[in-house]
Amino acid sequence: MVKEGASRPRSARMSGQERREQLVAVGRQVFAQKGFEASSVEEIAARAKVSKPIVYEHFGGKEGLYAVVVDREVSTLLGDLERSLQEQRAHPRVLMERAALAFLSYIDEHEDGFRILVRDSPVSVAAGTFSSLLTDVAQRVETILAAQLKMHSYPTRDAPIYAQMLVGMVAYTGQWWLETRRPAKEVVAARMVNLSWFGLGALEK
């Protein structure tokens, strides 16, 4: 019991970095639920229990907060994909399956982040759109395909085209799997690579 006249302990205030991280987490949730256009600084501030000027102080507005959220999601996904492709001595089919599984695992573990990436984004942050992200992923897959095409005496100039096709298949299937979650992501990854691998193996020169 606090004695009369004694000062009550104040609740600990967040540091600037802690507040910034809180706003990023809240913004991520709001953007995932409503998309960029339907989200507002007012709602983000209300959920974070701060005033609107606090949001503007940290991010300059909704666009700035959205850009930070998207940048983090892109970095997370690309990091997962890069780690899945590190073992260069592995068979290309194994690498492709690992990359597909890494993509599905990101969707499984970062559902809000993936929903943000696949939604329409404002022109001001075009560098963080889903299409630009897939272009980055396709460039990494292109290297694997070029080596495999060369091994089978196919022209390596076709590698970029096939890379776009494969990444598109994984991305579209990933959006479908996000809503169904069946079968298991390991099975989905194996099925996609099985289809694409034997399709590539049967190509006419």
CYANA upper distance limits for C-alpha pairs under 8 A (distance plus 0.5 A):
  2 VAL  CA      6 ALA  CA      7.03
  2 VAL  CA      8 ARG  CA      7.91
 14 MET  CA     18 GLU  CA      6.08
 14 MET  CA     19 ARG  CA      6.24
 15 SER  CA     19 ARG  CA      6.62
 16 GLY  CA     20 ARG  CA      6.67
 17 GLN  CA     21 GLU  CA      6.71
 18 GLU  CA     22 GLN  CA      6.68
 19 ARG  CA     23 LEU  CA      6.73
 20 ARG  CA     24 VAL  CA      6.73
 20 ARG  CA     58 HIS  CA      7.06
 21 GLU  CA     25 ALA  CA      6.72
 22 GLN  CA     26 VAL  CA      6.70
 22 GLN  CA     48 ALA  CA      7.67
 23 LEU  CA     27 GLY  CA      6.31
 23 LEU  CA     44 ILE  CA      7.97
 23 LEU  CA     45 ALA  CA      8.41
 23 LEU  CA     48 ALA  CA      7.02
 23 LEU  CA     55 VAL  CA      7.86
 24 VAL  CA     28 ARG  CA      6.45
 24 VAL  CA     65 LEU  CA      7.27
 24 VAL  CA     68 VAL  CA      8.04
 24 VAL  CA     69 VAL  CA      6.88
 25 ALA  CA     29 GLN  CA      6.92
 26 VAL  CA     30 VAL  CA      6.80
 26 VAL  CA     44 ILE  CA      6.90
 26 VAL  CA     47 ARG  CA      7.43
 26 VAL  CA     48 ALA  CA      7.00
 27 GLY  CA     31 PHE  CA      6.47
 27 GLY  CA     44 ILE  CA      6.45
 27 GLY  CA     65 LEU  CA      7.54
 27 GLY  CA     66 TYR  CA      7.81
 27 GLY  CA     69 VAL  CA      8.09
 28 ARG  CA     32 ALA  CA      6.58
 28 ARG  CA     66 TYR  CA      8.26
 28 ARG  CA     69 VAL  CA      6.65
 28 ARG  CA    112 ASP  CA      7.52
 28 ARG  CA    113 GLY  CA      7.61
 28 ARG  CA    116 ILE  CA      8.25
 29 GLN  CA     33 GLN  CA      6.77
 29 GLN  CA    112 ASP  CA      7.04
 30 VAL  CA     34 LYS  CA      6.49
 30 VAL  CA     35 GLY  CA      7.92
 30 VAL  CA     39 SER  CA      7.00
 30 VAL  CA     44 ILE  CA      7.45
 31 PHE  CA     35 GLY  CA      5.09
 31 PHE  CA     36 PHE  CA      6.03
 31 PHE  CA     39 SER  CA      6.71
 31 PHE  CA     66 TYR  CA      8.25
 31 PHE  CA    116 ILE  CA      6.77
 32 ALA  CA    112 ASP  CA      5.64
 32 ALA  CA    113 GLY  CA      7.39
 32 ALA  CA    115 ARG  CA      6.02
 32 ALA  CA    116 ILE  CA      5.49
 33 GLN  CA    112 ASP  CA      8.33
 34 LYS  CA     38 ALA  CA      6.04
 34 LYS  CA     39 SER  CA      6.39
 35 GLY  CA     39 SER  CA      6.75
 35 GLY  CA    116 ILE  CA      7.34
 35 GLY  CA    119 ARG  CA      7.01
 35 GLY  CA    120 ASP  CA      8.10
 36 PHE  CA     66 TYR  CA      8.07
 36 PHE  CA    120 ASP  CA      8.10
 36 PHE  CA    121 SER  CA      7.02
 36 PHE  CA    122 PRO  CA      7.88
 39 SER  CA     43 GLU  CA      7.65
 39 SER  CA     44 ILE  CA      8.31
 40 SER  CA     44 ILE  CA      6.91
 40 SER  CA     62 LYS  CA      7.42
 41 VAL  CA     45 ALA  CA      6.45
 41 VAL  CA     52 LYS  CA      6.97
 41 VAL  CA     55 VAL  CA      7.67
 41 VAL  CA     61 GLY  CA      7.61
 41 VAL  CA     62 LYS  CA      6.42
 42 GLU  CA     46 ALA  CA      6.58
 42 GLU  CA     52 LYS  CA      6.68
 43 GLU  CA     47 ARG  CA      6.63
 44 ILE  CA     48 ALA  CA      6.70
 45 ALA  CA     49 LYS  CA      6.37
 45 ALA  CA     50 VAL  CA      5.64
 45 ALA  CA     51 SER  CA      6.24
 45 ALA  CA     52 LYS  CA      5.99
 45 ALA  CA     54 ILE  CA      8.33
 45 ALA  CA     55 VAL  CA      7.17
 46 ALA  CA     50 VAL  CA      6.73
 46 ALA  CA     51 SER  CA      7.81
 50 VAL  CA     54 ILE  CA      7.08
 50 VAL  CA     55 VAL  CA      8.48
 51 SER  CA     55 VAL  CA      7.84
 52 LYS  CA     56 TYR  CA      7.09
 53 PRO  CA     57 GLU  CA      6.40
 54 ILE  CA     58 HIS  CA      6.94
 55 VAL  CA     59 PHE  CA      6.56
 55 VAL  CA     60 GLY  CA      7.61
 55 VAL  CA     61 GLY  CA      7.10
 56 TYR  CA     60 GLY  CA      4.72
 56 TYR  CA     61 GLY  CA      5.32
 56 TYR  CA     62 LYS  CA      8.42
 59 PHE  CA     63 GLU  CA      8.43
 59 PHE  CA     64 GLY  CA      5.39
 59 PHE  CA     65 LEU  CA      5.85
 60 GLY  CA     64 GLY  CA      6.33
 60 GLY  CA     65 LEU  CA      8.26
 61 GLY  CA     65 LEU  CA      7.09
 62 LYS  CA     66 TYR  CA      6.60
 63 GLU  CA     67 ALA  CA      6.61
 63 GLU  CA    122 PRO  CA      8.41
 63 GLU  CA    124 SER  CA      8.12
 63 GLU  CA    125 VAL  CA      8.31
 64 GLY  CA     68 VAL  CA      6.94
 65 LEU  CA     69 VAL  CA      6.85
 66 TYR  CA     70 VAL  CA      6.64
 67 ALA  CA     71 ASP  CA      6.50
 67 ALA  CA    125 VAL  CA      6.71
 67 ALA  CA    128 GLY  CA      7.89
 68 VAL  CA     72 ARG  CA      6.78
 69 VAL  CA     73 GLU  CA      6.90
 70 VAL  CA     74 VAL  CA      6.60
 70 VAL  CA    113 GLY  CA      8.22
 70 VAL  CA    116 ILE  CA      7.85
 70 VAL  CA    117 LEU  CA      7.31
 70 VAL  CA    128 GLY  CA      6.55
 71 ASP  CA     75 SER  CA      6.63
 71 ASP  CA    128 GLY  CA      6.96
 72 ARG  CA     76 THR  CA      6.63
 73 GLU  CA     77 LEU  CA      6.73
 73 GLU  CA    113 GLY  CA      6.33
 73 GLU  CA    114 PHE  CA      8.13
 73 GLU  CA    117 LEU  CA      8.18
 74 VAL  CA     78 LEU  CA      6.54
 74 VAL  CA    128 GLY  CA      7.73
 74 VAL  CA    133 LEU  CA      7.37
 75 SER  CA     79 GLY  CA      6.35
 76 THR  CA     80 ASP  CA      6.75
 77 LEU  CA     81 LEU  CA      6.77
 77 LEU  CA    103 PHE  CA      7.62
 77 LEU  CA    106 TYR  CA      6.88
 78 LEU  CA     82 GLU  CA      6.53
 78 LEU  CA    137 VAL  CA      7.73
 79 GLY  CA     83 ARG  CA      6.73
 80 ASP  CA     84 SER  CA      6.84
 80 ASP  CA    102 ALA  CA      6.57
 80 ASP  CA    103 PHE  CA      8.16
 80 ASP  CA    106 TYR  CA      8.13
 81 LEU  CA     85 LEU  CA      7.00
 81 LEU  CA     99 ALA  CA      6.10
 81 LEU  CA    102 ALA  CA      6.38
 81 LEU  CA    103 PHE  CA      7.39
 81 LEU  CA    137 VAL  CA      8.36
 82 GLU  CA     86 GLN  CA      6.84
 84 SER  CA     95 LEU  CA      7.53
 84 SER  CA     98 ARG  CA      6.08
 84 SER  CA     99 ALA  CA      6.02
 84 SER  CA    102 ALA  CA      7.13
 85 LEU  CA     95 LEU  CA      6.27
 85 LEU  CA     98 ARG  CA      7.76
 85 LEU  CA     99 ALA  CA      7.15
 87 GLU  CA     95 LEU  CA      8.38
 90 ALA  CA     94 VAL  CA      6.91
 90 ALA  CA     95 LEU  CA      6.97
 91 HIS  CA     95 LEU  CA      6.88
 92 PRO  CA     96 MET  CA      6.64
 92 PRO  CA    144 ILE  CA      6.81
 92 PRO  CA    145 LEU  CA      8.32
 92 PRO  CA    148 GLN  CA      7.75
 93 ARG  CA     97 GLU  CA      6.74
 93 ARG  CA    193 VAL  CA      7.66
 93 ARG  CA    197 TRP  CA      7.43
 94 VAL  CA     98 ARG  CA      6.66
 95 LEU  CA     99 ALA  CA      6.66
 96 MET  CA    100 ALA  CA      6.69
 96 MET  CA    141 VAL  CA      8.26
 96 MET  CA    193 VAL  CA      7.18
 97 GLU  CA    101 LEU  CA      6.59
 97 GLU  CA    189 ALA  CA      6.36
 97 GLU  CA    190 ALA  CA      6.67
 97 GLU  CA    193 VAL  CA      6.26
 98 ARG  CA    102 ALA  CA      6.53
 98 ARG  CA    189 ALA  CA      8.38
 99 ALA  CA    103 PHE  CA      6.75
100 ALA  CA    104 LEU  CA      6.84
100 ALA  CA    170 VAL  CA      7.06
100 ALA  CA    189 ALA  CA      5.82
100 ALA  CA    192 MET  CA      8.40
100 ALA  CA    193 VAL  CA      8.25
101 LEU  CA    105 SER  CA      6.42
101 LEU  CA    185 LYS  CA      7.16
101 LEU  CA    186 GLU  CA      6.78
101 LEU  CA    189 ALA  CA      5.78
102 ALA  CA    106 TYR  CA      6.68
103 PHE  CA    107 ILE  CA      7.00
103 PHE  CA    170 VAL  CA      8.33
103 PHE  CA    174 GLY  CA      8.18
104 LEU  CA    108 ASP  CA      6.64
104 LEU  CA    174 GLY  CA      6.66
104 LEU  CA    185 LYS  CA      6.64
104 LEU  CA    189 ALA  CA      8.10
105 SER  CA    109 GLU  CA      6.51
105 SER  CA    185 LYS  CA      7.71
106 TYR  CA    110 HIS  CA      6.00
106 TYR  CA    111 GLU  CA      8.12
106 TYR  CA    114 PHE  CA      8.23
107 ILE  CA    111 GLU  CA      5.72
107 ILE  CA    113 GLY  CA      8.38
107 ILE  CA    114 PHE  CA      6.32
107 ILE  CA    174 GLY  CA      7.71
107 ILE  CA    178 LEU  CA      7.26
108 ASP  CA    178 LEU  CA      7.73
110 HIS  CA    114 PHE  CA      6.77
111 GLU  CA    115 ARG  CA      6.71
111 GLU  CA    178 LEU  CA      8.19
112 ASP  CA    116 ILE  CA      6.82
113 GLY  CA    117 LEU  CA      6.87
114 PHE  CA    118 VAL  CA      6.78
115 ARG  CA    119 ARG  CA      6.80
117 LEU  CA    121 SER  CA      8.42
117 LEU  CA    128 GLY  CA      8.32
117 LEU  CA    129 THR  CA      6.91
117 LEU  CA    130 PHE  CA      5.76
118 VAL  CA    129 THR  CA      8.17
118 VAL  CA    130 PHE  CA      6.04
119 ARG  CA    130 PHE  CA      8.35
120 ASP  CA    129 THR  CA      8.01
121 SER  CA    125 VAL  CA      7.41
121 SER  CA    126 ALA  CA      7.50
121 SER  CA    128 GLY  CA      8.44
121 SER  CA    129 THR  CA      6.67
122 PRO  CA    126 ALA  CA      7.22
125 VAL  CA    129 THR  CA      7.67
126 ALA  CA    132 SER  CA      8.25
127 ALA  CA    132 SER  CA      6.74
128 GLY  CA    132 SER  CA      6.97
128 GLY  CA    133 LEU  CA      7.21
129 THR  CA    133 LEU  CA      6.85
130 PHE  CA    134 LEU  CA      6.68
131 SER  CA    135 THR  CA      6.78
132 SER  CA    136 ASP  CA      7.01
133 LEU  CA    137 VAL  CA      6.93
134 LEU  CA    138 ALA  CA      6.47
134 LEU  CA    167 VAL  CA      7.32
134 LEU  CA    168 GLY  CA      8.22
134 LEU  CA    171 ALA  CA      8.46
135 THR  CA    139 GLN  CA      6.81
135 THR  CA    164 GLN  CA      8.07
136 ASP  CA    140 ARG  CA      7.30
137 VAL  CA    141 VAL  CA      6.93
137 VAL  CA    167 VAL  CA      7.72
138 ALA  CA    142 GLU  CA      6.40
138 ALA  CA    160 PRO  CA      7.94
138 ALA  CA    163 ALA  CA      5.72
138 ALA  CA    164 GLN  CA      6.14
138 ALA  CA    167 VAL  CA      6.48
139 GLN  CA    143 THR  CA      7.42
139 GLN  CA    160 PRO  CA      7.85
139 GLN  CA    163 ALA  CA      7.82
140 ARG  CA    144 ILE  CA      7.83
141 VAL  CA    145 LEU  CA      6.89
141 VAL  CA    163 ALA  CA      6.23
141 VAL  CA    167 VAL  CA      8.41
142 GLU  CA    146 ALA  CA      6.48
142 GLU  CA    159 ALA  CA      5.96
142 GLU  CA    160 PRO  CA      6.02
142 GLU  CA    162 TYR  CA      8.14
142 GLU  CA    163 ALA  CA      5.62
143 THR  CA    147 ALA  CA      7.01
143 THR  CA    159 ALA  CA      8.19
144 ILE  CA    148 GLN  CA      7.02
145 LEU  CA    149 LEU  CA      6.50
145 LEU  CA    159 ALA  CA      6.16
145 LEU  CA    162 TYR  CA      8.15
145 LEU  CA    163 ALA  CA      7.57
146 ALA  CA    150 LYS  CA      6.62
146 ALA  CA    156 THR  CA      5.59
146 ALA  CA    157 ARG  CA      8.34
146 ALA  CA    158 ASP  CA      8.42
146 ALA  CA    159 ALA  CA      5.68
147 ALA  CA    151 MET  CA      6.78
147 ALA  CA    156 THR  CA      8.22
148 GLN  CA    152 HIS  CA      7.02
149 LEU  CA    153 SER  CA      6.69
149 LEU  CA    154 TYR  CA      5.40
149 LEU  CA    155 PRO  CA      7.07
149 LEU  CA    156 THR  CA      6.34
149 LEU  CA    159 ALA  CA      7.95
150 LYS  CA    154 TYR  CA      6.09
150 LYS  CA    155 PRO  CA      7.12
150 LYS  CA    156 THR  CA      6.49
154 TYR  CA    205 LYS  CA      6.84
158 ASP  CA    162 TYR  CA      6.99
159 ALA  CA    163 ALA  CA      6.48
160 PRO  CA    164 GLN  CA      6.79
161 ILE  CA    165 MET  CA      6.92
162 TYR  CA    166 LEU  CA      6.63
163 ALA  CA    167 VAL  CA      6.58
164 GLN  CA    168 GLY  CA      6.43
165 MET  CA    169 MET  CA      6.73
166 LEU  CA    170 VAL  CA      6.85
166 LEU  CA    196 SER  CA      7.67
167 VAL  CA    171 ALA  CA      6.54
168 GLY  CA    172 TYR  CA      6.49
169 MET  CA    173 THR  CA      6.44
169 MET  CA    192 MET  CA      8.36
170 VAL  CA    174 GLY  CA      6.37
170 VAL  CA    192 MET  CA      7.78
171 ALA  CA    175 GLN  CA      6.90
172 TYR  CA    176 TRP  CA      6.98
173 THR  CA    177 TRP  CA      6.53
174 GLY  CA    178 LEU  CA      6.57
175 GLN  CA    179 GLU  CA      7.64
176 TRP  CA    180 THR  CA      7.15
177 TRP  CA    181 ARG  CA      5.62
177 TRP  CA    182 ARG  CA      7.20
181 ARG  CA    185 LYS  CA      8.02
183 PRO  CA    187 VAL  CA      6.80
183 PRO  CA    188 VAL  CA      6.95
184 ALA  CA    188 VAL  CA      6.90
185 LYS  CA    189 ALA  CA      6.57
186 GLU  CA    190 ALA  CA      6.75
187 VAL  CA    191 ARG  CA      6.62
188 VAL  CA    192 MET  CA      6.70
189 ALA  CA    193 VAL  CA      6.79
190 ALA  CA    194 ASN  CA      6.41
191 ARG  CA    195 LEU  CA      6.69
192 MET  CA    196 SER  CA      6.70
193 VAL  CA    197 TRP  CA      6.11
194 ASN  CA    198 PHE  CA      6.69
195 LEU  CA    199 GLY  CA      6.52
196 SER  CA    200 LEU  CA      6.63
197 TRP  CA    201 GLY  CA      6.71
198 PHE  CA    202 ALA  CA      6.74
199 GLY  CA    203 LEU  CA      7.07
